[in-house]
Amino acid sequence: MNSRGKASAALALHRFGFGPRVRVGDDALSAIAADPRGALLADIDRPNAGLLAVDLPSSARSARAVYDFRAEEQAKHKIAQRARKEVEAVSTPQAMAQPTMVALATTAPARKPADGEEPPLPQRILQNEAAARISAAVGADVGFVERLVWFWSNHFCVSANKDIGTAGAYEREAIRPHVLGRFADMLQAVESHPAMLVYLDNVHSMGANSVDGINRGRGPNENLARECLELHTLGVHGGYSQQDVISLANVLTGWSQIEPGEPEHGGEFVFIKRLHEPGERLVLGKTYSDDGVAQGRAVLADLARHPATAQRVALKLARHFVADDPPPSLVSRLANTFESTDGSLKEVAKTLVTAEESWTARRTKLKPPAEWIVGVLRLAEAPPSRSSAVVDLRTGESEWLKIGRVLGLHAMLGQALWRPPAPNGWPDDEAAWIDGVPRRLDIANELALRLRRDIDPIELVDRSLGPLASPDTRQTIARAESRPQAFALLVMTPEFLRR
């Protein structure tokens, strides 16, 4: 196999995937070296690409479960408060000399969770969703589609800090089904998903002249409308005004969720007419009649087809995959494809991987922490577990690295899963992550001691980086004092850290 083909294969897997998955008896670079671009195109042409074959609850079901859990915990707390009051009521000197069973129960020290004990229900829901996501990335042959899922999930981000039960299911329900479909369909799905409506406070929004707005003396919340225009579609310089934000906020009044405490359909999307601001609305110079929920859907459909949206999406994709300052010609190609195909994200992805500008030999993009962690796990040949409770990272001592620990690594490196710092998601430039690179060394050393002792370090370089590895990198790893040290050095090389 010629060196040029393997170099292109390594570039393809690191730039558009998570790096090669190094498996016994399988050379990922050689497997696609004859046609790296074809391998990427084949990844997006797979049946059901992007979907997860997992048995996990819907976001609505999770929302109801979390609501019930918290209600039960509140009841337990109130029972304990009553018990304490009963103790105080009988706390005479004689009663204190012979404590009652209630007193004994309420003064006993709190039980510490036993080792290996499951976390509370809300955390279990999040961990099961995280295990499915990370297992899909670790186990992917190429990884391009999973990278696209991660990109769009960050573009349309929500936060588990606001609603822990729905963040993971939101990605499965609103992002994955549309990741290779039409942008307009994804936009409709995310803006009407309860996780987004809760995150951006639209569940509390109501028209000032709506039935509830009049009765309660309240008006619209602008958060969802503003982020829809500024972040999700047109961009901050996309030509909208503050009046457009206000108009769209009124259009979206009534977009809400059924209260999670409702046992049958709690947590589902609902349009509540008595919250909706009546009347037609002018958004970006176009008048939309008052057709209830259809009014908002009509505005979103037009935003999805706006030229500024095409430009913003193109720039973000090129910046994410190729360079912090991507070639303007690549951005133009992507924007043209977006507009000419009515926002077909599959065609845009094809344009991205077939454009010559995407294959520049200079690898300037720094992998963010979450992407780097998955790349390390792929290098460690950590196959995805069948259990939703763990990512299968079997160590030399046949122990298990549980998903809670993997999520801890994300947090340690400053990119906690589904907990972005703001509605604009995690940053996508080197300046945001470069200062945290030294912290990755501690994690690399820890994982190296527990993972992958069965392969020669130089062979690992060949199968993970191939011709991308410089002579200095090869020499450094060859001089390592042990295989764990060689593994840690490898994942900290510039070639592994960058796309």
C-alpha positions as CSV (number, residue, x, y, z in Angstrom):
1,M,0.0,0.0,0.0
2,N,1.5,3.3,-1.0
3,S,2.4,5.9,1.6
4,R,0.2,8.6,0.0
5,G,-2.9,6.5,0.2
6,K,-2.3,5.7,3.9
7,A,-1.6,9.3,4.6
8,S,-4.9,10.3,3.1
9,A,-6.7,7.5,5.0
10,A,-5.2,8.8,8.3
11,L,-6.2,12.3,7.4
12,A,-9.7,11.2,6.6
13,L,-10.2,9.3,9.9
14,H,-8.7,12.0,12.1
15,R,-10.3,15.0,10.3
16,F,-13.8,13.6,9.6
17,G,-14.0,10.9,12.3
18,F,-12.4,10.2,15.7
19,G,-9.2,8.6,14.4
20,P,-8.7,5.0,13.5
21,R,-10.2,2.2,15.6
22,V,-7.2,-0.1,16.2
23,R,-8.5,-3.7,16.4
24,V,-6.6,-6.9,16.6
25,G,-6.2,-8.3,13.0
26,D,-7.7,-5.2,11.4
27,D,-5.7,-2.3,9.8
28,A,-8.2,0.6,9.6
29,L,-5.8,2.7,7.5
30,S,-5.1,0.0,4.9
31,A,-8.8,-0.8,4.7
32,I,-9.7,2.6,3.2
33,A,-6.3,3.7,1.8
34,A,-7.4,2.9,-1.8
35,D,-10.3,5.4,-1.6
36,P,-10.5,7.4,1.6
37,R,-13.2,9.8,0.3
38,G,-15.2,6.9,-0.9
39,A,-15.1,5.5,2.6
40,L,-16.5,8.7,4.0
41,L,-19.2,8.8,1.4
42,A,-20.1,5.2,2.1
43,D,-20.5,6.0,5.8
44,I,-23.2,8.5,5.1
45,D,-24.9,6.2,2.6
46,R,-25.4,3.4,5.1
47,P,-29.0,2.4,5.9
48,N,-30.2,4.1,9.1
49,A,-26.9,6.0,9.4
50,G,-26.9,8.1,12.6
51,L,-29.7,6.2,14.3
52,L,-29.0,4.2,17.5
53,A,-30.4,0.7,17.9
54,V,-30.9,1.1,21.7
55,D,-33.8,0.5,24.1
56,L,-33.9,3.8,25.9
57,P,-37.0,5.8,27.0
58,S,-38.3,8.7,25.1
59,S,-37.7,12.2,26.4
60,A,-41.3,12.5,27.6
61,R,-41.1,9.2,29.5
62,S,-37.8,10.3,31.1
63,A,-39.3,13.7,32.0
64,R,-42.2,11.9,33.8
65,A,-39.8,9.5,35.5
66,V,-37.7,12.3,36.8
67,Y,-40.8,14.2,38.0
68,D,-42.0,11.2,39.9
69,F,-38.6,10.5,41.4
70,R,-38.3,14.1,42.7
71,A,-41.9,14.0,44.0
72,E,-41.1,10.9,45.9
73,E,-37.8,12.3,47.3
74,Q,-39.7,15.4,48.4
75,A,-42.3,13.2,50.2
76,K,-39.5,11.3,51.9
77,H,-38.0,14.6,53.1
78,K,-41.3,15.8,54.5
79,I,-41.8,12.5,56.3
80,A,-38.3,12.9,57.9
81,Q,-39.3,16.5,58.9
82,R,-42.4,15.3,60.5
83,A,-40.4,12.7,62.4
84,R,-38.0,15.3,63.7
85,K,-40.9,17.4,64.9
86,E,-42.3,14.5,66.8
87,V,-38.9,14.0,68.4
88,E,-38.8,17.6,69.4
89,A,-42.3,17.4,70.8
90,V,-41.4,14.5,73.2
91,S,-37.9,15.7,74.0
92,T,-38.4,15.9,77.8
93,P,-35.6,14.9,80.1
94,Q,-37.4,11.6,80.8
95,A,-38.1,10.9,77.1
96,M,-34.5,11.8,76.1
97,A,-33.3,9.2,78.6
98,Q,-35.3,6.5,76.8
99,P,-35.3,7.4,73.2
100,T,-38.2,6.3,71.1
101,M,-37.9,4.3,67.9
102,V,-38.7,7.5,66.0
103,A,-35.9,9.3,67.7
104,L,-33.4,6.5,67.0
105,A,-34.4,6.5,63.3
106,T,-34.1,10.3,62.9
107,T,-30.8,10.7,64.7
108,A,-29.0,7.8,63.1
109,P,-26.1,8.9,60.9
110,A,-26.9,9.1,57.1
111,R,-25.9,6.0,55.2
112,K,-23.2,6.5,52.7
113,P,-23.8,4.9,49.2
114,A,-22.1,1.6,49.0
115,D,-19.3,1.0,46.4
116,G,-20.8,0.1,43.1
117,E,-24.3,1.4,44.1
118,E,-26.3,2.9,41.2
119,P,-26.6,6.7,41.2
120,P,-30.1,8.3,41.6
121,L,-32.6,7.9,38.7
122,P,-31.9,11.3,37.0
123,Q,-28.2,10.5,36.8
124,R,-28.8,7.0,35.6
125,I,-31.0,8.3,32.7
126,L,-28.2,10.7,31.7
127,Q,-25.5,8.0,32.0
128,N,-27.5,5.5,29.9
129,E,-27.9,8.0,27.2
130,A,-24.2,9.0,27.4
131,A,-23.1,5.3,27.2
132,A,-25.2,4.9,24.0
133,R,-23.6,8.0,22.5
134,I,-20.0,7.3,23.4
135,S,-20.3,3.6,22.5
136,A,-21.6,4.6,19.0
137,A,-18.6,6.8,18.5
138,V,-16.0,4.4,19.9
139,G,-17.4,1.5,17.9
140,A,-17.9,3.3,14.6
141,D,-15.9,2.0,11.7
142,V,-15.4,5.4,10.1
143,G,-17.1,7.9,12.4
144,F,-18.1,10.6,10.0
145,V,-21.8,10.4,10.7
146,E,-21.2,10.4,14.4
147,R,-19.1,13.5,14.1
148,L,-22.0,15.1,12.2
149,V,-24.4,14.2,15.0
150,W,-22.0,15.8,17.5
151,F,-21.7,18.9,15.4
152,W,-25.4,19.4,15.0
153,S,-26.1,18.5,18.6
154,N,-23.7,21.3,19.6
155,H,-25.2,23.8,17.0
156,F,-28.7,23.2,18.5
157,C,-27.5,22.6,22.0
158,V,-29.6,22.1,25.2
159,S,-28.3,21.6,28.7
160,A,-28.7,18.8,31.2
161,N,-28.2,21.5,33.9
162,K,-31.7,22.7,32.9
163,D,-33.3,19.4,32.4
164,I,-31.2,16.3,33.1
165,G,-33.8,13.8,32.0
166,T,-34.2,14.9,28.4
167,A,-30.8,16.1,27.1
168,G,-29.7,12.7,25.8
169,A,-33.1,11.7,24.4
170,Y,-33.3,15.1,22.6
171,E,-30.2,14.2,20.6
172,R,-31.7,10.9,19.6
173,E,-35.1,12.3,18.8
174,A,-34.4,15.7,17.2
175,I,-30.9,15.5,15.8
176,R,-30.2,11.9,14.7
177,P,-33.3,11.3,12.5
178,H,-32.4,14.4,10.5
179,V,-28.6,14.5,10.5
180,L,-28.6,13.4,6.8
181,G,-32.0,14.9,6.0
182,R,-33.2,18.4,5.4
183,F,-32.1,21.3,7.6
184,A,-35.7,22.6,7.6
185,D,-36.9,19.3,9.2
186,M,-34.2,19.4,11.8
187,L,-35.0,23.0,12.6
188,Q,-38.7,22.2,13.1
189,A,-37.8,19.2,15.3
190,V,-35.4,21.1,17.6
191,E,-37.4,24.2,18.1
192,S,-40.5,22.2,19.0
193,H,-38.8,19.7,21.2
194,P,-39.6,20.1,24.9
195,A,-36.0,20.0,25.9
196,M,-35.3,23.1,23.8
197,L,-38.6,24.8,24.9
198,V,-37.5,24.2,28.6
199,Y,-33.9,25.2,28.0
200,L,-34.8,28.5,26.4
201,D,-37.8,29.2,28.7
202,N,-40.5,29.1,26.0
203,V,-42.6,27.0,28.3
204,H,-43.0,30.2,30.4
205,S,-43.8,32.5,27.4
206,M,-47.2,33.9,26.7
207,G,-48.6,36.6,24.5
208,A,-49.5,39.8,26.4
209,N,-52.9,39.8,24.6
210,S,-53.4,36.1,25.0
211,V,-56.0,34.8,27.4
212,D,-53.4,33.8,30.0
213,G,-51.3,36.9,29.3
214,I,-54.3,39.1,30.1
215,N,-55.3,37.1,33.1
216,R,-51.8,36.9,34.5
217,G,-50.4,40.2,33.4
218,R,-47.4,38.7,31.6
219,G,-45.9,38.8,28.1
220,P,-43.6,36.8,25.8
221,N,-40.1,35.4,26.7
222,E,-37.7,36.3,23.9
223,N,-35.0,33.6,24.5
224,L,-36.1,31.0,22.0
225,A,-36.8,33.6,19.3
226,R,-33.5,35.3,19.8
227,E,-31.4,32.2,19.7
228,C,-33.3,30.8,16.8
229,L,-32.3,33.8,14.7
230,E,-28.9,34.5,16.2
231,L,-27.5,31.0,16.7
232,H,-29.7,28.4,14.9
233,T,-30.3,30.1,11.5
234,L,-29.3,33.6,10.3
235,G,-26.5,34.5,12.6
236,V,-25.8,37.7,14.5
237,H,-25.2,39.6,11.2
238,G,-28.0,37.9,9.3
239,G,-30.1,40.9,8.8
240,Y,-32.8,40.6,11.5
241,S,-33.8,43.4,13.9
242,Q,-34.9,43.5,17.5
243,Q,-38.4,43.9,16.2
244,D,-38.0,40.6,14.3
245,V,-37.0,39.0,17.6
246,I,-40.1,40.4,19.3
247,S,-42.4,39.3,16.4
248,L,-41.0,35.8,16.4
249,A,-41.3,35.5,20.2
250,N,-45.0,36.3,19.8
251,V,-45.3,33.8,17.0
252,L,-43.8,31.1,19.2
253,T,-46.0,31.8,22.2
254,G,-48.1,28.7,23.0
255,W,-45.3,26.3,22.0
256,S,-44.9,24.4,25.2
257,Q,-44.9,21.0,26.9
258,I,-47.5,19.0,28.8
259,E,-46.5,19.2,32.5
260,P,-44.3,16.2,33.3
261,G,-46.5,15.4,36.3
262,E,-49.3,14.4,33.9
263,P,-49.0,10.6,34.0
264,E,-49.9,9.7,30.4
265,H,-48.5,12.4,28.1
266,G,-46.4,14.6,30.4
267,G,-43.3,15.9,28.8
268,E,-44.7,15.9,25.3
269,F,-44.9,18.9,23.0
270,V,-48.2,20.8,23.1
271,F,-49.5,24.0,21.5
272,I,-51.6,25.9,24.1
273,K,-53.9,28.3,22.3
274,R,-54.7,30.4,25.4
275,L,-50.9,31.3,25.6
276,H,-50.6,32.3,22.0
277,E,-50.5,36.0,21.0
278,P,-53.4,36.5,18.5
279,G,-53.0,38.2,15.2
280,E,-50.7,38.2,12.2
281,R,-47.0,38.9,12.6
282,L,-44.3,40.6,10.4
283,V,-41.0,38.7,10.5
284,L,-38.1,39.7,8.1
285,G,-40.5,41.7,6.0
286,K,-43.0,38.9,5.5
287,T,-46.5,38.8,7.0
288,Y,-47.6,35.5,8.6
289,S,-51.3,35.0,9.3
290,D,-52.4,33.7,12.7
291,D,-52.8,30.0,12.1
292,G,-51.9,28.8,15.6
293,V,-49.0,26.5,15.6
294,A,-48.8,26.6,11.8
295,Q,-47.8,30.3,12.0
296,G,-44.5,29.4,13.8
297,R,-43.8,26.4,11.5
298,A,-44.2,28.7,8.5
299,V,-41.6,31.2,9.9
300,L,-39.2,28.4,10.6
301,A,-39.6,27.0,7.1
302,D,-38.6,30.4,5.6
303,L,-35.7,30.8,8.0
304,A,-34.3,27.4,7.0
305,R,-34.2,28.6,3.3
306,H,-32.8,32.0,4.0
307,P,-29.4,32.7,2.2
308,A,-27.9,33.9,5.5
309,T,-28.7,30.5,7.1
310,A,-26.9,28.7,4.2
311,Q,-23.9,30.9,4.8
312,R,-23.9,30.4,8.5
313,V,-24.2,26.7,8.3
314,A,-21.5,26.5,5.6
315,L,-19.1,28.6,7.7
316,K,-19.6,26.5,10.9
317,L,-19.2,23.2,9.1
318,A,-16.0,24.3,7.4
319,R,-14.6,25.8,10.6
320,H,-15.5,22.6,12.5
321,F,-13.9,20.1,10.2
322,V,-11.2,21.9,8.3
323,A,-9.7,25.1,9.9
324,D,-10.5,27.8,12.4
325,D,-10.2,30.2,9.4
326,P,-11.6,28.0,6.6
327,P,-11.0,28.7,2.9
328,P,-13.7,31.1,1.6
329,S,-14.0,29.0,-1.5
330,L,-15.0,25.9,0.6
331,V,-17.6,28.0,2.5
332,S,-19.0,29.2,-0.8
333,R,-19.2,25.6,-2.1
334,L,-21.1,24.4,1.0
335,A,-23.5,27.4,1.0
336,N,-24.2,26.8,-2.7
337,T,-25.0,23.2,-2.1
338,F,-27.2,24.0,0.8
339,E,-29.2,26.5,-1.2
340,S,-29.4,24.4,-4.4
341,T,-30.6,21.2,-2.6
342,D,-33.2,22.9,-0.3
343,G,-30.9,22.4,2.7
344,S,-30.1,18.7,2.1
345,L,-27.5,18.0,4.9
346,K,-26.5,14.8,3.2
347,E,-25.5,16.6,0.0
348,V,-23.8,19.3,2.0
349,A,-21.8,16.6,3.8
350,K,-20.9,15.0,0.4
351,T,-19.7,18.4,-0.8
352,L,-17.6,18.8,2.3
353,V,-15.6,15.5,1.9
354,T,-15.2,15.8,-1.9
355,A,-14.0,19.4,-2.0
356,E,-10.3,19.7,-2.5
357,E,-10.1,22.5,0.1
358,S,-11.1,20.0,2.8
359,W,-8.0,17.9,2.2
360,T,-5.3,20.4,2.9
361,A,-2.3,18.7,4.4
362,R,-1.9,21.3,7.2
363,R,-3.7,19.9,10.3
364,T,-4.4,23.0,12.3
365,K,-7.6,22.0,14.1
366,L,-7.2,21.0,17.8
367,K,-9.5,18.2,18.8
368,P,-11.7,19.3,21.7
369,P,-11.6,17.2,24.8
370,A,-14.7,15.0,24.1
371,E,-13.4,14.1,20.7
372,W,-9.9,13.4,22.0
373,I,-11.2,11.1,24.7
374,V,-13.1,9.0,22.1
375,G,-10.0,8.9,19.9
376,V,-8.0,7.5,22.9
377,L,-10.7,4.9,23.6
378,R,-10.7,3.8,19.9
379,L,-6.9,3.5,20.0
380,A,-7.2,1.4,23.2
381,E,-9.6,-1.0,21.3
382,A,-12.4,-0.4,23.7
383,P,-15.4,-2.0,22.1
384,P,-18.9,-0.7,23.0
385,S,-20.7,-2.6,25.7
386,R,-24.1,-4.2,25.3
387,S,-25.0,-2.8,28.7
388,S,-26.1,0.8,28.7
389,A,-24.5,1.2,32.1
390,V,-20.9,1.0,31.0
391,V,-18.6,1.7,28.1
392,D,-16.7,-1.6,27.7
393,L,-13.1,-0.6,28.5
394,R,-11.7,-3.9,29.6
395,T,-8.3,-3.4,31.3
396,G,-5.4,-5.8,31.7
397,E,-6.8,-6.7,35.1
398,S,-10.3,-7.4,33.6
399,E,-11.7,-4.5,35.4
400,W,-14.3,-2.0,33.9
401,L,-14.1,1.7,33.4
402,K,-17.7,2.7,34.0
403,I,-19.5,5.4,32.0
404,G,-19.6,7.6,35.1
405,R,-15.8,7.7,35.0
406,V,-15.7,8.5,31.3
407,L,-18.1,11.4,32.0
408,G,-15.8,12.5,34.8
409,L,-13.0,12.7,32.3
410,H,-15.1,15.0,30.1
411,A,-15.7,17.3,33.1
412,M,-12.1,17.3,34.2
413,L,-11.1,18.6,30.7
414,G,-13.8,21.3,30.8
415,Q,-16.3,19.8,28.3
416,A,-18.9,18.1,30.4
417,L,-21.3,16.2,28.2
418,W,-24.6,17.9,27.3
419,R,-23.7,20.8,29.7
420,P,-22.5,23.6,27.4
421,P,-21.7,27.0,29.0
422,A,-24.2,28.9,26.9
423,P,-26.8,28.5,24.2
424,N,-24.1,28.9,21.5
425,G,-22.6,25.6,22.6
426,W,-19.0,24.6,23.0
427,P,-16.5,26.8,21.2
428,D,-14.9,25.4,18.1
429,D,-11.5,27.1,17.9
430,E,-8.1,26.4,19.3
431,A,-8.0,29.3,21.7
432,A,-10.8,27.8,23.7
433,W,-9.0,24.5,24.3
434,I,-5.2,25.0,24.0
435,D,-4.6,25.9,27.7
436,G,-6.2,22.7,28.8
437,V,-4.0,20.4,26.7
438,P,-1.5,19.7,29.6
439,R,-4.3,18.3,31.7
440,R,-4.8,15.7,29.1
441,L,-1.5,14.2,30.0
442,D,-2.7,13.0,33.4
443,I,-5.6,11.3,31.8
444,A,-3.4,9.8,29.1
445,N,-1.1,8.4,31.8
446,E,-4.0,7.0,33.8
447,L,-5.6,5.2,30.8
448,A,-2.2,4.0,29.6
449,L,-1.7,2.1,32.8
450,R,-5.0,0.3,32.4
451,L,-5.4,-0.1,28.7
452,R,-3.8,-1.7,25.7
453,R,-0.7,-3.6,26.6
454,D,-0.9,-6.2,23.8
455,I,0.6,-4.3,20.9
456,D,4.0,-3.0,20.0
457,P,4.2,0.8,20.3
458,I,5.7,1.3,16.8
459,E,3.0,-0.8,15.3
460,L,0.4,1.3,17.2
461,V,1.9,4.4,15.6
462,D,1.7,2.9,12.2
463,R,-1.9,1.8,12.6
464,S,-3.1,5.0,14.2
465,L,-1.1,7.8,12.5
466,G,0.7,6.0,9.6
467,P,2.6,8.5,7.5
468,L,1.2,11.4,9.5
469,A,3.7,10.6,12.3
470,S,6.9,12.6,12.0
471,P,10.4,11.1,12.4
472,D,10.6,12.9,15.8
473,T,7.3,11.4,17.0
474,R,8.4,7.9,16.0
475,Q,11.8,8.4,17.7
476,T,10.1,9.7,20.9
477,I,7.8,6.7,21.1
478,A,10.5,4.2,20.3
479,R,12.5,5.5,23.2
480,A,9.6,5.1,25.7
481,E,10.6,3.1,28.8
482,S,7.4,1.0,28.7
483,R,4.4,0.3,26.6
484,P,2.0,2.3,28.8
485,Q,4.4,5.3,28.5
486,A,4.5,4.9,24.8
487,F,0.7,4.8,24.6
488,A,0.5,8.0,26.7
489,L,3.1,9.8,24.6
490,L,1.3,8.7,21.4
491,V,-2.0,10.3,22.3
492,M,-0.3,13.5,23.3
493,T,1.6,13.9,20.1
494,P,0.7,16.9,17.9
495,E,-0.4,14.5,15.1
496,F,-2.9,12.8,17.4
497,L,-4.1,15.9,19.1
498,R,-5.1,17.6,15.8
499,R,-7.5,16.8,13.0
